[in-house]
Amino acid sequence: MPGKNLSRDEAQQRAGILSVDGYEIHLDVTSAPDAAAATFRSTTTIRFRCATPGAASFADLLAPRVRAVTLNGRQLDPAAVYDGARVALEGLAAENVLVVDADCAYSRTGEGLHRFTDPADGETYLYTHYEPAEARRVFANFEQPDLKAPYRFTVTAPAAWDVYANAAEETVSEDGGSRTWRFLETKPISTYLTAVVAGPYHVVRDHWSRELPDGSTLEIPLAATCRRSLAPYFDADEIFTVTKQGLDFFHQEFDYPYPFGKYDQCFVPEYNIGAMENPGCVTFREEYVFRSKVTEASYEARANVILHEMAHMWFGDLVTMKWWDDLWLKESFADFMGHFAQQEATKYQASWVTFANQRKAWAYRQDQYPTTHPITADIRDVEDAKLNFDGITYAKGASVLKQLVAYAGRDAFFEGARRYFQQHAFGNTALGDLLEVLAVTSGRGEQAMAEWSQAWLQTAGVNSLTPQLTVDADGRITELAVLQDGTPDDSAAPPRGLRPHRIAVGLYEREANGSLLRSARIELDVTGARTVVPELVGQPRPALVLVNDDDLTYCKIRFDADSLETLRTSLGDIEEPLARALAWSACWNLTRDGLMPARDYLALVLRFAGRESDIGVLQSLHSQAKGALDLFVDPGYRAEGGRLLAECALRELRAAAPGSDHQLAWARFLAATAESEADFQLLEGLLAGTARIDGLEVDQDLRWSLWITLAAAGRATVAQVGAELKRDNTASGSQKATQAMAARPSAEAKAAAWSAVADSDQLPNAMVSAQTSGFAQAGQRELTAPYTERYFELLESIWAERSIEIAIRFVGGFFPRLQTDEATLAATDAWLTGHQQAAPALRRLVIECRDELARALRAQAADRG
């Protein structure tokens, strides 16, 4: 489609001549409950100025039909000025008024204005999601973050509905079967941050206030919404508790009052991401409304997301990056601040443990791809931007900010943030704007901050830190040095340089009771390839040396030979949860890098996972162990490894405290690993009620986990899955039933799942994911192997014809990752070689899938060795 993929150069040229005074947008969504209605009416008035009168520019719009275009009172022919993606604007005046009247499409892909009909009660719900550039699916605009403006929305909707937007409603008028909501004007924000949520949502309201230094009181009305059918499960009180704790914390630390009036939090169906920071109207995936029992880790994760989005009100909404190159200016900060605030202000005290063990694993994986990029990235266009919401921008960026706090000091860091908000409120910034204030507040100076930025923000890759020890005849340390690796672990990875690291080195000794406790800790700066730690000379040789103790920097941890042997025999004896999480993370990285045989990692899980107290870490171990079994062990060991994991899961399930989080986690792991006749009979008995495990509630979500496992094993019929769907006639139930049907071990089931996604564009986003999840089963490699050739044949057409969100799901979901053989690697290489001109974003996704496949083959070779 011409002009659909907006480039950075085009955006810069447009920003060079245009500035926007305001938008007035009227959306008529009264047609939404009619499933046959494909479009809604969108009328947009934009008031803007042009610094070069007579110049030409364009507005962005993706709409099936444009009814009328008026520029400065002149009627323009839509057929002449609209090409399907852009409205051409010729002969601009110094001051301009553009009016675009269009029919825009309801979305089923989670982009633009998404429409969902609840199977439980037939009610229809709408919500918008735009990041990075999908507001143009809903109203005509200048779709780039640096053309900020105030917005005034008017929405006409069915009379029984409520409507939410960024600002509070000003008036609500009723006319027969509809109501029209007119909202107050917003503060200046970017197009991608505007939001509308409409439908018969269940709502709970609350309020937060704070006395400001000038003696006035800041009042913030709070609301939390979800679909009516989820209302019985909606724990709004807990959501509001975290919300208020976050508002207290951020106002204390940022010293800049929340500027967007109200604070609504809307939990919406079929959401593509975790949440979105629309000011005044934050949207969340409704999976955070827990309809079945979940572990404490799920509540912790939700609290983290709430705080992450709240941090965006300042980092991202109040101050916004000029272009997507500096996406990190909002996402890295929000990721860091979410964990920081959670640890400082809430009851969830495992935040940094979770960050070290789970969040950083995402960053390490992404940063080792051939497609890795600096935190400050080179984003050529909006397709590039879409893919840069990744582990580098989020988790690596947050890790680097944690390093920055250690480097600059907490007080200096927050003082820098306060000055940044004051200087750039409602504006747009780039990297240098933040470094400028931090150079002053940290006392490090501009040169030091520039060098830090070059090393951490503008250079890609992850370093490894390894301790090197020498000891005397009495077993005392004569030298301890930290080695920094600046070369790739394998030839596929891009080169990386050495960096300055602020780290802590911890020495751990075995106590009389067998536990491993820290006996010494030294904090230091690591620079260059080898840094000696003289403070530790004379210490007894410890059982374990942990570089990057307390997780101050971003690196892969390695071990000396004796420390690694300690972990093999005693990892579970490490008393400190964060240190233990770091050890688990390091062992997983060794496994992924082919430096520890995958069966050795499984042995660690088999021996010590049952003793892991942190539920988030335990669930991570379960996921990683299943991944190691499916992809990293030698194929000849899969049967034995699978048997051992299933036996471990059942043993720990029976040993876990009744009703505990650990019991639930082990039950889910058993469902993921069950393989014997006895295993399957137990799962069937739990579903039928003829078997029970004391304290284990087999609720609806667990029931679906069991059914999907049985379906994949060929032990669940179509009728049984259908009966379960009748029992759970909900959106979640429909998705799980679809996954179960696709998981069945038959050629017909695989063909149906493939066809549903590849041959039709009618499936909504959530159902595409359900089909691909069910299709790819580790025990069914022979059934899915024939689709490898078809996958590569379809890649370019899928990318060209589907929305980018659905295309991403197809590329990742159907890539033959379980076909871990040289033939699949060769087929991937052949496609990449033969499609050099394919869309760069598509090639990036395939290259990353290829890298995971090659890594699996290397890990299998290491496991055989």
Residue pairs with C-beta under 8 A, 6 or more apart in sequence:
1 84
1 85
2 83
2 84
2 85
2 86
3 58
3 83
3 85
3 86
4 62
4 84
4 85
5 381
5 382
5 383
6 60
6 133
6 143
6 144
6 381
6 382
7 380
7 381
8 323
8 324
8 325
8 379
8 380
8 381
11 144
11 146
11 323
12 323
14 57
14 58
14 142
14 144
14 147
15 144
15 146
15 147
15 322
16 51
17 50
17 51
17 52
17 55
17 57
18 48
18 49
18 50
18 51
18 57
18 142
18 147
19 48
19 49
19 51
19 147
20 46
20 47
20 48
20 49
20 142
20 147
20 148
20 149
21 47
21 48
21 49
21 149
22 46
22 47
22 149
22 150
22 151
22 152
22 185
23 44
23 45
23 46
23 47
23 139
23 141
23 149
23 150
23 151
23 152
24 44
24 45
24 151
24 152
24 154
25 42
25 43
25 44
25 45
25 139
25 151
25 152
25 153
25 154
26 41
26 42
26 43
26 44
26 153
26 154
26 155
26 156
27 40
27 41
27 42
27 113
27 138
27 139
27 153
27 154
27 155
27 156
27 196
28 40
28 41
28 42
28 155
28 156
29 40
29 113
29 126
29 155
29 156
29 157
29 198
30 156
30 157
30 158
30 177
30 178
31 37
31 39
31 40
32 40
32 106
32 115
32 124
32 126
32 157
32 158
32 198
33 124
33 158
35 117
37 106
38 64
38 105
38 106
39 64
39 65
39 103
39 104
39 105
39 106
40 103
40 104
40 106
40 113
41 101
41 102
41 103
41 104
42 63
42 100
42 101
42 102
42 103
42 104
42 138
42 139
42 140
43 99
43 100
43 101
43 102
44 98
44 99
44 100
44 102
44 139
44 140
44 141
45 97
45 98
45 99
46 59
46 96
46 97
46 98
46 99
46 100
46 140
46 141
46 142
47 95
47 96
47 97
48 95
48 96
48 98
48 142
48 149
49 94
49 95
49 96
50 57
50 92
50 93
50 94
50 95
50 96
52 92
53 92
53 93
53 94
54 91
54 92
55 92
56 88
56 89
56 90
56 91
56 92
57 89
57 92
58 86
58 87
58 88
58 89
59 86
59 87
59 89
59 98
59 100
59 140
59 141
59 142
60 85
60 86
60 87
60 133
60 136
60 140
60 141
60 142
60 143
61 82
61 85
61 86
61 87
61 100
61 102
61 136
61 139
61 140
61 141
62 84
62 85
62 104
62 112
62 134
62 136
62 137
63 102
63 103
63 104
63 105
63 137
64 103
64 104
64 105
65 102
65 103
66 78
66 82
66 87
66 100
66 101
66 102
66 103
67 78
67 101
67 102
67 103
68 75
68 78
68 99
68 100
68 101
69 75
69 76
69 77
69 78
69 81
69 82
69 87
69 98
69 99
69 100
69 101
70 76
70 97
70 98
70 99
70 100
71 89
71 96
71 97
71 98
71 99
72 93
72 96
72 97
72 98
73 97
81 87
81 88
81 89
82 88
85 136
87 98
87 100
87 140
89 96
89 98
98 140
100 139
100 140
102 140
104 112
104 113
104 137
104 138
104 139
105 112
105 137
106 113
106 114
106 115
106 126
107 113
107 114
107 115
107 137
107 803
108 114
108 115
108 762
108 763
108 764
108 765
109 272
109 764
109 765
109 803
109 805
109 806
110 129
110 270
110 271
110 272
110 764
110 765
110 805
111 129
111 130
111 134
111 137
111 272
111 803
111 804
111 805
112 128
112 129
112 130
112 134
112 135
112 137
112 138
113 126
113 127
113 128
113 137
113 138
113 196
114 126
114 127
114 128
114 129
114 268
114 270
115 124
115 125
115 126
116 124
116 125
116 126
116 268
116 269
116 270
116 731
116 764
117 123
117 124
117 125
118 124
118 125
118 227
118 228
118 229
118 269
118 730
118 731
119 729
119 730
119 731
119 733
119 734
120 229
120 729
120 730
120 731
121 228
121 229
123 199
123 200
123 227
123 228
123 229
124 199
125 198
125 199
125 200
125 201
125 227
125 268
125 269
126 196
126 197
126 198
126 199
127 195
127 196
127 197
127 198
127 199
127 266
127 268
127 271
127 283
128 135
128 138
128 194
128 195
128 196
128 197
128 283
129 271
129 272
129 273
129 276
129 283
130 137
130 138
130 191
130 192
130 193
130 194
130 195
131 192
131 273
131 276
131 389
132 192
132 324
132 382
132 385
132 386
132 389
133 143
133 144
133 191
133 192
133 382
133 385
134 192
135 141
135 143
135 191
135 192
135 194
136 143
136 191
138 196
141 191
142 191
143 191
143 192
143 382
144 190
144 191
144 323
145 190
145 191
145 192
145 320
145 321
145 322
145 323
145 324
145 428
146 190
146 320
146 322
146 323
146 428
147 190
147 191
148 188
148 189
148 190
148 320
148 426
148 427
148 428
149 188
149 189
150 185
150 186
150 187
150 188
150 189
151 166
151 167
151 185
151 186
151 189
151 194
152 167
152 182
152 183
152 184
152 185
152 186
153 165
153 166
153 167
153 181
153 182
153 183
153 194
153 196
154 180
154 181
154 182
154 183
155 163
155 165
155 180
155 181
155 183
155 196
155 198
156 178
156 179
156 180
156 181
157 163
157 178
157 179
157 180
157 181
157 198
158 177
158 178
158 179
159 174
159 176
159 177
159 178
159 179
160 200
161 179
161 198
161 199
161 200
162 198
162 199
162 200
162 201
162 203
163 169
163 179
163 181
163 196
163 197
163 198
164 195
164 196
164 197
164 198
164 201
164 223
164 225
164 264
164 266
164 281
165 181
165 183
165 194
165 195
165 196
165 197
165 280
165 281
166 183
166 186
166 189
166 193
166 194
166 195
166 260
166 278
166 279
166 280
166 281
167 183
167 184
167 185
167 186
167 260
167 261
167 262
167 280
168 183
168 184
168 221
168 261
168 262
168 280
169 181
169 182
169 183
169 184
170 182
170 183
170 184
171 181
171 182
172 179
172 180
172 181
172 182
173 179
173 180
173 182
174 180
184 261
186 194
186 260
186 279
186 280
187 259
187 260
187 279
187 426
188 426
189 279
189 317
189 320
190 320
193 277
193 278
193 279
193 316
193 317
193 320
194 278
195 276
195 278
195 280
195 281
195 283
196 281
197 225
197 264
197 266
197 268
197 281
197 283
199 227
200 228
201 225
201 226
201 227
201 228
201 266
202 225
202 226
202 227
202 228
202 230
202 231
202 234
203 223
203 224
203 225
204 223
204 224
204 225
204 234
204 236
204 240
205 221
205 222
205 223
205 224
206 222
206 223
206 224
206 236
206 240
206 243
206 244
207 219
207 220
207 221
207 222
208 219
208 220
208 222
208 243
208 244
208 247
208 263
209 217
209 218
209 219
209 220
210 217
210 218
210 247
210 248
210 251
210 257
211 217
211 218
212 218
212 257
218 251
218 257
218 258
220 247
220 258
220 261
220 262
220 263
221 261
221 262
221 263
222 240
222 243
222 244
222 262
222 263
222 264
222 265
223 262
223 263
223 264
223 265
224 234
224 236
224 239
224 240
224 264
224 265
224 266
224 267
225 264
225 265
225 266
225 267
226 234
226 266
226 267
226 286
226 289
227 267
227 269
227 286
229 730
230 267
230 286
230 289
230 291
233 289
233 290
233 291
234 267
234 289
235 289
235 290
238 299
239 265
239 302
239 306
242 302
242 303
242 306
242 307
242 346
243 263
243 265
243 306
243 310
245 341
245 345
245 346
246 306
246 307
246 310
246 341
246 345
247 258
247 263
247 310
248 345
249 307
249 341
249 344
249 345
250 258
250 310
250 311
250 313
250 314
250 337
250 341
251 257
251 258
253 414
253 417
254 314
254 414
254 417
254 418
254 421
255 418
256 314
256 318
256 418
256 421
256 422
256 425
258 313
259 313
259 318
259 425
259 426
260 279
260 280
260 313
260 317
261 280
262 280
263 280
263 282
264 280
264 281
264 282
265 282
265 284
265 306
266 281
266 282
266 283
266 284
267 283
267 284
267 285
267 286
267 288
267 289
268 283
268 284
268 285
268 286
269 286
269 731
269 766
270 731
270 764
270 765
270 766
271 283
271 284
271 285
271 286
272 765
272 805
273 285
273 389
274 284
274 285
274 305
275 282
275 283
275 284
275 285
275 305
275 306
275 308
275 309
276 282
276 283
276 309
277 309
277 312
277 313
277 316
277 317
277 330
277 334
279 313
279 317
282 309
282 310
284 305
284 306
284 309
288 302
288 305
290 298
290 299
291 700
291 701
291 732
292 699
292 700
292 701
292 702
293 664
293 697
293 699
293 701
293 702
294 664
294 701
295 615
295 616
295 619
295 661
295 664
295 665
296 615
296 616
296 661
297 354
297 615
297 616
297 619
297 661
299 348
300 342
300 348
300 350
300 351
300 354
300 616
301 354
301 616
303 342
303 346
303 348
304 338
304 339
304 342
304 348
304 351
304 354
305 338
307 337
307 338
307 341
307 342
307 345
307 346
308 334
308 335
308 337
308 338
309 334
310 341
311 333
311 334
311 337
311 338
311 341
312 330
312 334
314 417
314 421
315 329
315 330
315 333
315 334
315 337
315 417
316 329
316 330
316 331
316 333
316 334
318 421
318 425
318 426
319 329
319 420
319 421
319 424
319 425
319 426
319 427
319 428
319 429
320 330
320 427
320 428
320 429
321 327
321 329
321 330
321 428
321 429
321 430
322 428
322 429
322 430
323 379
324 377
324 379
324 382
324 384
324 385
324 388
325 376
325 377
325 378
325 379
325 430
326 376
326 429
326 430
326 431
327 377
327 379
327 385
327 388
327 389
327 393
328 375
328 376
328 377
328 393
328 397
328 457
329 429
329 430
329 431
329 434
331 389
331 393
331 394
331 397
332 375
332 393
332 394
332 396
332 397
332 398
332 400
332 401
333 397
333 398
333 401
335 359
335 394
335 395
335 397
335 398
336 397
336 398
336 401
336 402
339 351
339 352
339 354
339 355
339 359
339 398
340 351
342 348
342 351
343 349
343 351
343 352
350 577
350 614
350 616
352 551
352 578
353 577
353 578
353 581
353 614
353 616
353 617
354 614
354 616
354 617
355 395
355 398
355 551
356 551
356 578
356 581
356 582
356 585
357 581
357 582
357 584
357 585
357 614
357 616
357 617
357 620
358 616
358 617
358 620
359 394
359 395
359 398
360 395
360 396
360 399
360 551
360 554
360 585
361 585
361 588
361 589
361 620
362 391
362 394
362 395
363 391
363 392
363 394
363 395
363 396
363 399
363 462
363 554
364 391
364 462
364 556
364 589
364 592
365 391
365 592
366 372
366 390
366 391
366 392
366 396
367 391
367 392
367 396
367 460
367 461
367 462
368 461
368 462
368 489
368 493
368 851
369 847
369 848
369 851
370 492
370 493
370 494
370 847
370 848
370 851
371 844
371 847
371 848
371 851
372 392
372 460
372 461
372 493
372 494
373 388
373 392
373 460
374 392
374 457
374 458
374 459
374 460
375 392
375 393
375 396
375 397
375 400
375 456
375 457
375 458
376 431
376 453
376 457
376 458
377 384
377 388
377 392
377 393
378 384
379 385
379 388
380 840
383 804
383 839
383 840
383 841
384 840
384 841
386 804
386 808
386 841
387 808
387 841
387 844
387 845
392 460
396 462
396 554
399 553
399 554
400 456
400 457
400 554
402 551
402 552
402 553
402 554
403 456
403 501
403 502
403 552
403 553
403 554
404 413
404 438
404 452
404 456
405 413
406 502
406 552
406 553
407 442
407 444
407 452
407 502
408 416
408 438
408 441
408 442
408 444
409 442
412 438
412 441
412 442
412 443
413 438
413 441
413 442
415 441
416 434
416 437
416 438
416 440
416 441
416 442
419 437
419 440
419 441
420 429
420 433
420 434
420 437
423 433
423 437
424 433
431 453
431 457
435 446
435 449
435 450
435 453
436 446
438 444
438 449
439 445
439 446
439 448
439 449
442 449
444 452
451 500
452 500
455 497
455 499
455 500
456 499
456 554
459 496
459 497
459 499
460 494
460 496
461 493
461 494
461 495
461 496
461 497
462 496
462 554
462 555
462 556
463 484
463 485
463 486
463 496
463 498
463 499
463 501
463 555
463 556
464 484
464 485
464 489
464 555
464 556
464 557
464 558
465 482
465 483
465 484
465 485
465 501
465 503
465 526
465 547
465 548
465 553
465 555
465 556
465 557
465 558
466 482
466 483
466 485
466 547
466 558
466 559
466 560
467 480
467 481
467 482
467 483
467 505
467 545
467 547
467 558
467 559
467 560
467 563
468 479
468 480
468 481
468 482
468 483
468 530
468 560
469 477
469 479
469 480
469 541
469 545
469 560
469 562
470 477
470 478
470 479
471 477
471 478
471 541
472 478
475 540
475 541
476 538
476 539
476 540
476 541
477 536
477 537
477 538
477 539
477 540
477 541
478 537
479 532
479 537
480 505
480 532
480 533
480 536
480 537
480 545
481 530
481 531
481 532
481 533
482 503
482 505
482 526
482 530
482 531
482 533
482 547
483 529
483 530
484 498
484 499
484 501
484 526
484 528
484 529
484 530
484 531
485 558
486 495
486 496
486 497
486 498
486 529
487 495
487 496
488 494
488 495
488 496
489 593
489 595
490 593
490 594
490 858
492 851
492 854
498 527
498 528
498 529
500 525
500 526
500 527
501 525
501 526
501 527
501 548
501 552
501 553
501 555
502 523
502 524
502 525
502 526
502 552
502 553
503 523
503 524
503 525
503 526
503 547
503 548
503 549
503 552
503 553
503 555
504 521
504 522
504 523
504 524
504 548
504 549
504 550
504 552
505 521
505 522
505 524
505 533
505 536
505 545
505 546
505 547
505 549
506 518
506 520
506 521
506 545
506 546
506 549
506 550
506 579
507 518
507 519
507 520
507 521
507 536
507 539
507 542
507 544
507 545
507 546
508 516
508 517
508 518
508 519
508 542
508 543
508 544
508 545
508 546
508 574
508 579
509 516
509 517
509 519
509 540
509 542
509 543
510 516
510 543
510 570
510 573
511 517
514 570
514 573
515 573
515 574
515 575
516 543
516 544
516 566
516 570
516 573
516 574
516 575
517 575
517 576
518 549
518 576
518 579
519 539
519 540
519 542
520 536
520 539
520 542
521 549
521 550
522 533
522 535
522 536
523 552
524 531
524 533
524 535
525 531
526 553
541 562
542 563
543 562
543 563
543 566
543 570
544 559
544 563
544 566
544 567
544 574
544 583
545 559
545 560
545 563
546 557
546 563
546 579
546 582
546 583
547 555
547 557
547 558
548 555
548 557
548 582
549 579
549 582
550 578
551 578
551 582
556 586
556 589
556 593
557 582
557 585
557 586
557 589
558 586
558 590
559 567
559 586
567 583
567 587
567 604
568 600
568 603
568 604
571 580
571 583
571 584
571 587
571 604
571 607
571 608
572 580
572 607
572 608
572 611
572 612
574 580
574 583
577 613
577 614
577 617
580 612
580 614
580 617
581 614
581 617
584 617
584 620
584 621
587 596
587 601
587 604
588 601
588 624
590 596
590 601
591 597
591 598
591 600
591 601
591 628
591 632
591 859
592 632
592 855
592 859
594 855
594 858
594 859
594 861
594 862
595 862
596 862
597 862
597 863
597 865
598 628
598 629
598 632
598 633
598 634
598 859
598 860
598 862
598 863
599 633
599 634
599 637
599 641
599 863
601 624
601 625
601 628
601 632
602 625
602 628
602 629
602 633
602 641
602 644
602 645
605 621
605 624
605 625
605 645
605 648
606 644
606 645
606 648
609 618
609 621
609 622
609 625
609 648
609 652
610 648
610 651
610 652
610 655
612 618
612 621
615 661
615 662
615 665
618 662
618 665
619 665
622 665
622 668
622 669
622 672
625 645
626 645
626 669
626 672
626 673
628 859
629 638
629 641
629 642
629 645
629 673
629 778
630 638
630 778
630 818
631 817
631 818
631 820
631 856
631 859
631 860
632 856
632 859
632 860
632 863
633 641
633 859
633 860
633 863
634 860
634 863
634 864
635 820
635 860
636 864
637 863
642 673
642 675
643 675
643 676
645 669
645 673
646 670
646 673
646 674
646 675
646 676
646 679
649 666
649 669
649 670
649 672
649 673
649 674
650 670
650 679
650 682
652 662
652 666
653 663
653 666
653 667
653 669
653 670
653 693
653 696
654 693
656 662
656 663
656 666
657 663
657 695
658 694
658 695
658 696
659 695
659 696
659 697
660 695
663 693
663 695
663 696
664 696
664 702
667 693
667 696
667 702
668 702
668 705
670 679
670 682
670 683
671 683
671 702
671 705
671 706
671 708
671 709
672 705
672 709
674 680
674 682
674 683
674 709
674 713
680 710
680 713
680 715
681 691
682 691
683 706
683 709
683 710
684 691
684 710
684 715
685 691
685 692
686 692
686 693
686 696
686 698
686 706
687 698
687 703
687 706
687 707
687 710
698 706
700 727
700 728
700 733
701 732
703 724
703 728
704 724
704 728
704 732
704 733
704 736
704 737
704 740
707 716
707 720
707 721
707 724
707 736
707 740
708 736
708 739
708 740
708 743
708 774
710 716
711 721
711 740
711 741
711 743
711 744
711 774
712 743
712 744
712 745
712 777
712 779
712 780
713 745
713 779
714 744
714 745
714 746
716 740
716 744
718 741
721 737
721 740
721 741
722 737
724 733
724 737
724 740
725 733
725 734
725 737
727 733
728 736
731 766
734 767
735 766
735 767
735 769
735 770
736 770
738 767
738 770
738 771
738 774
739 770
739 771
739 773
739 774
740 774
741 749
741 752
741 753
741 774
742 749
742 750
742 752
742 753
742 770
742 771
742 772
742 773
742 774
742 775
743 749
743 774
743 775
743 777
745 777
745 779
745 780
745 783
746 783
747 783
750 775
750 780
750 783
750 784
750 787
753 771
753 772
753 774
753 775
754 775
754 787
754 790
754 814
756 763
756 767
756 771
757 763
757 768
757 771
757 772
757 810
757 813
757 814
758 790
758 794
758 798
758 810
758 814
761 801
761 802
761 806
763 771
765 805
765 806
765 809
768 806
768 809
768 810
768 813
769 809
769 813
771 813
772 809
772 810
772 812
772 813
772 814
773 813
775 784
775 813
775 814
776 784
776 813
776 814
776 817
776 818
777 784
777 818
778 818
781 818
781 819
784 816
784 818
784 819
785 816
785 819
787 814
787 816
788 816
788 819
788 824
788 827
789 827
791 814
791 815
791 816
792 827
792 828
792 830
792 831
794 810
795 811
795 831
795 835
795 838
795 842
795 846
796 835
796 838
796 839
796 842
798 807
798 810
798 811
799 807
799 811
799 838
799 839
799 842
802 810
804 841
807 842
808 845
811 842
811 845
811 846
811 849
812 845
812 849
815 846
815 849
816 824
817 849
817 852
817 853
817 856
820 853
820 856
820 857
820 860
821 857
822 857
824 853
825 850
825 853
825 854
825 857
828 846
828 849
828 850
828 853
829 850
831 846
832 843
832 846
832 847
832 850
835 843
